[in-house]
Amino acid sequence: MPAGRPTKMTEATLQKLEEAFLMGCTDLEACLFADISKSLLYSYQQENPEFLERKETLKQNPFMLSRSVLLGALRDNDVNTAHKILERKEGKTLNLQGGEKSISVEASWTVQPVKVETRAG
């Protein structure tokens, strides 16, 4: 078998790709970061479907980190963060007043009746 060009898909290249995907980079951005072509990435993915699955998982990292930050802000009772989340999620207006400032929040709720169960003594 004739000796071909050495592959650019080395362990170091794979590590650079993973690092880029952890940052949420697109395929093109990751390829630029790892100094490879998109066609090499796609060929490698086709030959290694487990890498494609890992890539898609790694690309979710920034969203998971963002959710963690939002959750931390909500746990700290950050009203501005709560407002923004409700505004994006629901899109309806709710006026909240009290404390030092009043805010308008776009929100929508469906109220579910509370069922109270009593225990027989």
PyMOL commands that place a pseudoatom at each C-alpha (Angstrom):
pseudoatom trace, name=CA, resn=MET, resi=1, chain=A, elem=C, hetatm=0, pos=[0.000, 0.000, 0.000]
pseudoatom trace, name=CA, resn=PRO, resi=2, chain=A, elem=C, hetatm=0, pos=[1.513, 3.348, -1.016]
pseudoatom trace, name=CA, resn=ALA, resi=3, chain=A, elem=C, hetatm=0, pos=[2.274, 5.799, 1.725]
pseudoatom trace, name=CA, resn=GLY, resi=4, chain=A, elem=C, hetatm=0, pos=[-0.215, 8.667, 1.659]
pseudoatom trace, name=CA, resn=ARG, resi=5, chain=A, elem=C, hetatm=0, pos=[-0.219, 12.033, 3.248]
pseudoatom trace, name=CA, resn=PRO, resi=6, chain=A, elem=C, hetatm=0, pos=[-0.373, 11.899, 7.026]
pseudoatom trace, name=CA, resn=THR, resi=7, chain=A, elem=C, hetatm=0, pos=[-3.815, 12.737, 8.346]
pseudoatom trace, name=CA, resn=LYS, resi=8, chain=A, elem=C, hetatm=0, pos=[-4.422, 16.121, 9.917]
pseudoatom trace, name=CA, resn=MET, resi=9, chain=A, elem=C, hetatm=0, pos=[-7.016, 14.496, 12.196]
pseudoatom trace, name=CA, resn=THR, resi=10, chain=A, elem=C, hetatm=0, pos=[-4.553, 13.904, 15.006]
pseudoatom trace, name=CA, resn=GLU, resi=11, chain=A, elem=C, hetatm=0, pos=[-5.289, 13.656, 18.716]
pseudoatom trace, name=CA, resn=ALA, resi=12, chain=A, elem=C, hetatm=0, pos=[-4.266, 17.308, 19.069]
pseudoatom trace, name=CA, resn=THR, resi=13, chain=A, elem=C, hetatm=0, pos=[-6.679, 18.297, 16.271]
pseudoatom trace, name=CA, resn=LEU, resi=14, chain=A, elem=C, hetatm=0, pos=[-9.506, 16.360, 17.918]
pseudoatom trace, name=CA, resn=GLN, resi=15, chain=A, elem=C, hetatm=0, pos=[-8.771, 18.124, 21.213]
pseudoatom trace, name=CA, resn=LYS, resi=16, chain=A, elem=C, hetatm=0, pos=[-8.907, 21.528, 19.499]
pseudoatom trace, name=CA, resn=LEU, resi=17, chain=A, elem=C, hetatm=0, pos=[-12.217, 20.613, 17.862]
pseudoatom trace, name=CA, resn=GLU, resi=18, chain=A, elem=C, hetatm=0, pos=[-13.653, 19.520, 21.205]
pseudoatom trace, name=CA, resn=GLU, resi=19, chain=A, elem=C, hetatm=0, pos=[-12.458, 22.741, 22.828]
pseudoatom trace, name=CA, resn=ALA, resi=20, chain=A, elem=C, hetatm=0, pos=[-14.126, 24.800, 20.094]
pseudoatom trace, name=CA, resn=PHE, resi=21, chain=A, elem=C, hetatm=0, pos=[-17.377, 22.848, 20.321]
pseudoatom trace, name=CA, resn=LEU, resi=22, chain=A, elem=C, hetatm=0, pos=[-17.386, 23.341, 24.109]
pseudoatom trace, name=CA, resn=MET, resi=23, chain=A, elem=C, hetatm=0, pos=[-17.340, 27.081, 23.394]
pseudoatom trace, name=CA, resn=GLY, resi=24, chain=A, elem=C, hetatm=0, pos=[-20.394, 26.639, 21.155]
pseudoatom trace, name=CA, resn=CYS, resi=25, chain=A, elem=C, hetatm=0, pos=[-18.529, 27.195, 17.906]
pseudoatom trace, name=CA, resn=THR, resi=26, chain=A, elem=C, hetatm=0, pos=[-20.103, 26.331, 14.585]
pseudoatom trace, name=CA, resn=ASP, resi=27, chain=A, elem=C, hetatm=0, pos=[-18.512, 23.632, 12.465]
pseudoatom trace, name=CA, resn=LEU, resi=28, chain=A, elem=C, hetatm=0, pos=[-16.750, 26.282, 10.364]
pseudoatom trace, name=CA, resn=GLU, resi=29, chain=A, elem=C, hetatm=0, pos=[-15.432, 28.130, 13.427]
pseudoatom trace, name=CA, resn=ALA, resi=30, chain=A, elem=C, hetatm=0, pos=[-14.200, 24.881, 14.983]
pseudoatom trace, name=CA, resn=CYS, resi=31, chain=A, elem=C, hetatm=0, pos=[-12.441, 23.925, 11.756]
pseudoatom trace, name=CA, resn=LEU, resi=32, chain=A, elem=C, hetatm=0, pos=[-10.740, 27.305, 11.594]
pseudoatom trace, name=CA, resn=PHE, resi=33, chain=A, elem=C, hetatm=0, pos=[-9.695, 26.942, 15.240]
pseudoatom trace, name=CA, resn=ALA, resi=34, chain=A, elem=C, hetatm=0, pos=[-8.295, 23.435, 14.597]
pseudoatom trace, name=CA, resn=ASP, resi=35, chain=A, elem=C, hetatm=0, pos=[-6.793, 24.424, 11.223]
pseudoatom trace, name=CA, resn=ILE, resi=36, chain=A, elem=C, hetatm=0, pos=[-8.637, 21.789, 9.211]
pseudoatom trace, name=CA, resn=SER, resi=37, chain=A, elem=C, hetatm=0, pos=[-11.157, 21.879, 6.372]
pseudoatom trace, name=CA, resn=LYS, resi=38, chain=A, elem=C, hetatm=0, pos=[-14.858, 21.315, 6.864]
pseudoatom trace, name=CA, resn=SER, resi=39, chain=A, elem=C, hetatm=0, pos=[-14.659, 18.426, 4.394]
pseudoatom trace, name=CA, resn=LEU, resi=40, chain=A, elem=C, hetatm=0, pos=[-12.099, 16.702, 6.654]
pseudoatom trace, name=CA, resn=LEU, resi=41, chain=A, elem=C, hetatm=0, pos=[-14.389, 17.186, 9.655]
pseudoatom trace, name=CA, resn=TYR, resi=42, chain=A, elem=C, hetatm=0, pos=[-17.385, 15.786, 7.780]
pseudoatom trace, name=CA, resn=SER, resi=43, chain=A, elem=C, hetatm=0, pos=[-15.390, 12.826, 6.430]
pseudoatom trace, name=CA, resn=TYR, resi=44, chain=A, elem=C, hetatm=0, pos=[-14.160, 12.056, 9.934]
pseudoatom trace, name=CA, resn=GLN, resi=45, chain=A, elem=C, hetatm=0, pos=[-17.696, 12.281, 11.337]
pseudoatom trace, name=CA, resn=GLN, resi=46, chain=A, elem=C, hetatm=0, pos=[-18.970, 9.920, 8.665]
pseudoatom trace, name=CA, resn=GLU, resi=47, chain=A, elem=C, hetatm=0, pos=[-16.297, 7.376, 9.567]
pseudoatom trace, name=CA, resn=ASN, resi=48, chain=A, elem=C, hetatm=0, pos=[-16.751, 7.987, 13.319]
pseudoatom trace, name=CA, resn=PRO, resi=49, chain=A, elem=C, hetatm=0, pos=[-20.445, 8.486, 14.134]
pseudoatom trace, name=CA, resn=GLU, resi=50, chain=A, elem=C, hetatm=0, pos=[-19.680, 8.520, 17.859]
pseudoatom trace, name=CA, resn=PHE, resi=51, chain=A, elem=C, hetatm=0, pos=[-17.666, 11.711, 17.277]
pseudoatom trace, name=CA, resn=LEU, resi=52, chain=A, elem=C, hetatm=0, pos=[-20.674, 13.358, 15.608]
pseudoatom trace, name=CA, resn=GLU, resi=53, chain=A, elem=C, hetatm=0, pos=[-22.805, 12.537, 18.644]
pseudoatom trace, name=CA, resn=ARG, resi=54, chain=A, elem=C, hetatm=0, pos=[-20.100, 13.872, 20.994]
pseudoatom trace, name=CA, resn=LYS, resi=55, chain=A, elem=C, hetatm=0, pos=[-19.808, 17.058, 18.907]
pseudoatom trace, name=CA, resn=GLU, resi=56, chain=A, elem=C, hetatm=0, pos=[-23.540, 17.734, 19.191]
pseudoatom trace, name=CA, resn=THR, resi=57, chain=A, elem=C, hetatm=0, pos=[-23.374, 17.136, 22.949]
pseudoatom trace, name=CA, resn=LEU, resi=58, chain=A, elem=C, hetatm=0, pos=[-20.392, 19.464, 23.387]
pseudoatom trace, name=CA, resn=LYS, resi=59, chain=A, elem=C, hetatm=0, pos=[-22.144, 22.217, 21.436]
pseudoatom trace, name=CA, resn=GLN, resi=60, chain=A, elem=C, hetatm=0, pos=[-24.812, 22.308, 24.179]
pseudoatom trace, name=CA, resn=ASN, resi=61, chain=A, elem=C, hetatm=0, pos=[-22.264, 23.332, 26.838]
pseudoatom trace, name=CA, resn=PRO, resi=62, chain=A, elem=C, hetatm=0, pos=[-22.771, 27.125, 26.570]
pseudoatom trace, name=CA, resn=PHE, resi=63, chain=A, elem=C, hetatm=0, pos=[-26.535, 26.684, 26.904]
pseudoatom trace, name=CA, resn=MET, resi=64, chain=A, elem=C, hetatm=0, pos=[-26.114, 24.504, 29.983]
pseudoatom trace, name=CA, resn=LEU, resi=65, chain=A, elem=C, hetatm=0, pos=[-23.746, 27.050, 31.533]
pseudoatom trace, name=CA, resn=SER, resi=66, chain=A, elem=C, hetatm=0, pos=[-26.201, 29.852, 30.731]
pseudoatom trace, name=CA, resn=ARG, resi=67, chain=A, elem=C, hetatm=0, pos=[-29.026, 27.970, 32.389]
pseudoatom trace, name=CA, resn=SER, resi=68, chain=A, elem=C, hetatm=0, pos=[-26.852, 27.429, 35.443]
pseudoatom trace, name=CA, resn=VAL, resi=69, chain=A, elem=C, hetatm=0, pos=[-26.114, 31.156, 35.678]
pseudoatom trace, name=CA, resn=LEU, resi=70, chain=A, elem=C, hetatm=0, pos=[-29.807, 31.999, 35.286]
pseudoatom trace, name=CA, resn=LEU, resi=71, chain=A, elem=C, hetatm=0, pos=[-30.762, 29.502, 37.953]
pseudoatom trace, name=CA, resn=GLY, resi=72, chain=A, elem=C, hetatm=0, pos=[-28.189, 31.029, 40.297]
pseudoatom trace, name=CA, resn=ALA, resi=73, chain=A, elem=C, hetatm=0, pos=[-29.598, 34.503, 39.635]
pseudoatom trace, name=CA, resn=LEU, resi=74, chain=A, elem=C, hetatm=0, pos=[-33.124, 33.273, 40.308]
pseudoatom trace, name=CA, resn=ARG, resi=75, chain=A, elem=C, hetatm=0, pos=[-32.019, 31.605, 43.536]
pseudoatom trace, name=CA, resn=ASP, resi=76, chain=A, elem=C, hetatm=0, pos=[-30.564, 34.988, 44.549]
pseudoatom trace, name=CA, resn=ASN, resi=77, chain=A, elem=C, hetatm=0, pos=[-34.008, 36.547, 43.904]
pseudoatom trace, name=CA, resn=ASP, resi=78, chain=A, elem=C, hetatm=0, pos=[-32.740, 38.648, 40.982]
pseudoatom trace, name=CA, resn=VAL, resi=79, chain=A, elem=C, hetatm=0, pos=[-35.958, 40.362, 39.859]
pseudoatom trace, name=CA, resn=ASN, resi=80, chain=A, elem=C, hetatm=0, pos=[-34.489, 41.564, 36.553]
pseudoatom trace, name=CA, resn=THR, resi=81, chain=A, elem=C, hetatm=0, pos=[-33.516, 38.031, 35.568]
pseudoatom trace, name=CA, resn=ALA, resi=82, chain=A, elem=C, hetatm=0, pos=[-36.917, 36.698, 36.571]
pseudoatom trace, name=CA, resn=HIS, resi=83, chain=A, elem=C, hetatm=0, pos=[-38.550, 39.441, 34.508]
pseudoatom trace, name=CA, resn=LYS, resi=84, chain=A, elem=C, hetatm=0, pos=[-36.505, 38.644, 31.416]
pseudoatom trace, name=CA, resn=ILE, resi=85, chain=A, elem=C, hetatm=0, pos=[-37.189, 34.929, 31.671]
pseudoatom trace, name=CA, resn=LEU, resi=86, chain=A, elem=C, hetatm=0, pos=[-40.934, 35.442, 32.045]
pseudoatom trace, name=CA, resn=GLU, resi=87, chain=A, elem=C, hetatm=0, pos=[-40.955, 37.974, 29.226]
pseudoatom trace, name=CA, resn=ARG, resi=88, chain=A, elem=C, hetatm=0, pos=[-39.266, 35.581, 26.840]
pseudoatom trace, name=CA, resn=LYS, resi=89, chain=A, elem=C, hetatm=0, pos=[-41.243, 32.559, 27.939]
pseudoatom trace, name=CA, resn=GLU, resi=90, chain=A, elem=C, hetatm=0, pos=[-44.754, 33.929, 28.169]
pseudoatom trace, name=CA, resn=GLY, resi=91, chain=A, elem=C, hetatm=0, pos=[-45.040, 37.287, 26.434]
pseudoatom trace, name=CA, resn=LYS, resi=92, chain=A, elem=C, hetatm=0, pos=[-47.979, 38.709, 28.460]
pseudoatom trace, name=CA, resn=THR, resi=93, chain=A, elem=C, hetatm=0, pos=[-47.954, 41.767, 30.709]
pseudoatom trace, name=CA, resn=LEU, resi=94, chain=A, elem=C, hetatm=0, pos=[-48.123, 41.605, 34.499]
pseudoatom trace, name=CA, resn=ASN, resi=95, chain=A, elem=C, hetatm=0, pos=[-47.479, 44.690, 36.639]
pseudoatom trace, name=CA, resn=LEU, resi=96, chain=A, elem=C, hetatm=0, pos=[-45.680, 44.113, 39.917]
pseudoatom trace, name=CA, resn=GLN, resi=97, chain=A, elem=C, hetatm=0, pos=[-45.474, 46.889, 42.483]
pseudoatom trace, name=CA, resn=GLY, resi=98, chain=A, elem=C, hetatm=0, pos=[-43.782, 47.104, 45.817]
pseudoatom trace, name=CA, resn=GLY, resi=99, chain=A, elem=C, hetatm=0, pos=[-40.450, 47.852, 47.331]
pseudoatom trace, name=CA, resn=GLU, resi=100, chain=A, elem=C, hetatm=0, pos=[-38.421, 50.637, 45.796]
pseudoatom trace, name=CA, resn=LYS, resi=101, chain=A, elem=C, hetatm=0, pos=[-39.485, 50.178, 42.200]
pseudoatom trace, name=CA, resn=SER, resi=102, chain=A, elem=C, hetatm=0, pos=[-42.370, 48.908, 40.148]
pseudoatom trace, name=CA, resn=ILE, resi=103, chain=A, elem=C, hetatm=0, pos=[-41.844, 46.723, 37.120]
pseudoatom trace, name=CA, resn=SER, resi=104, chain=A, elem=C, hetatm=0, pos=[-43.936, 45.461, 34.258]
pseudoatom trace, name=CA, resn=VAL, resi=105, chain=A, elem=C, hetatm=0, pos=[-43.489, 41.812, 33.459]
pseudoatom trace, name=CA, resn=GLU, resi=106, chain=A, elem=C, hetatm=0, pos=[-44.921, 40.076, 30.443]
pseudoatom trace, name=CA, resn=ALA, resi=107, chain=A, elem=C, hetatm=0, pos=[-46.304, 36.799, 31.753]
pseudoatom trace, name=CA, resn=SER, resi=108, chain=A, elem=C, hetatm=0, pos=[-49.234, 34.434, 31.516]
pseudoatom trace, name=CA, resn=TRP, resi=109, chain=A, elem=C, hetatm=0, pos=[-50.393, 31.848, 34.002]
pseudoatom trace, name=CA, resn=THR, resi=110, chain=A, elem=C, hetatm=0, pos=[-52.959, 29.138, 34.172]
pseudoatom trace, name=CA, resn=VAL, resi=111, chain=A, elem=C, hetatm=0, pos=[-54.151, 28.799, 37.739]
pseudoatom trace, name=CA, resn=GLN, resi=112, chain=A, elem=C, hetatm=0, pos=[-54.763, 25.251, 38.859]
pseudoatom trace, name=CA, resn=PRO, resi=113, chain=A, elem=C, hetatm=0, pos=[-57.088, 24.672, 41.800]
pseudoatom trace, name=CA, resn=VAL, resi=114, chain=A, elem=C, hetatm=0, pos=[-55.406, 23.408, 44.927]
pseudoatom trace, name=CA, resn=LYS, resi=115, chain=A, elem=C, hetatm=0, pos=[-56.812, 20.179, 46.231]
pseudoatom trace, name=CA, resn=VAL, resi=116, chain=A, elem=C, hetatm=0, pos=[-56.682, 19.950, 50.009]
pseudoatom trace, name=CA, resn=GLU, resi=117, chain=A, elem=C, hetatm=0, pos=[-56.754, 16.538, 51.503]
pseudoatom trace, name=CA, resn=THR, resi=118, chain=A, elem=C, hetatm=0, pos=[-57.639, 16.019, 55.144]
pseudoatom trace, name=CA, resn=ARG, resi=119, chain=A, elem=C, hetatm=0, pos=[-56.633, 13.042, 57.174]
pseudoatom trace, name=CA, resn=ALA, resi=120, chain=A, elem=C, hetatm=0, pos=[-59.149, 11.210, 59.238]
pseudoatom trace, name=CA, resn=GLY, resi=121, chain=A, elem=C, hetatm=0, pos=[-57.979, 11.196, 62.870]
for i in range(1, 121): cmd.bond("trace and resi %d" % i, "trace and resi %d" % (i + 1))
show_as sticks, trace
zoom trace
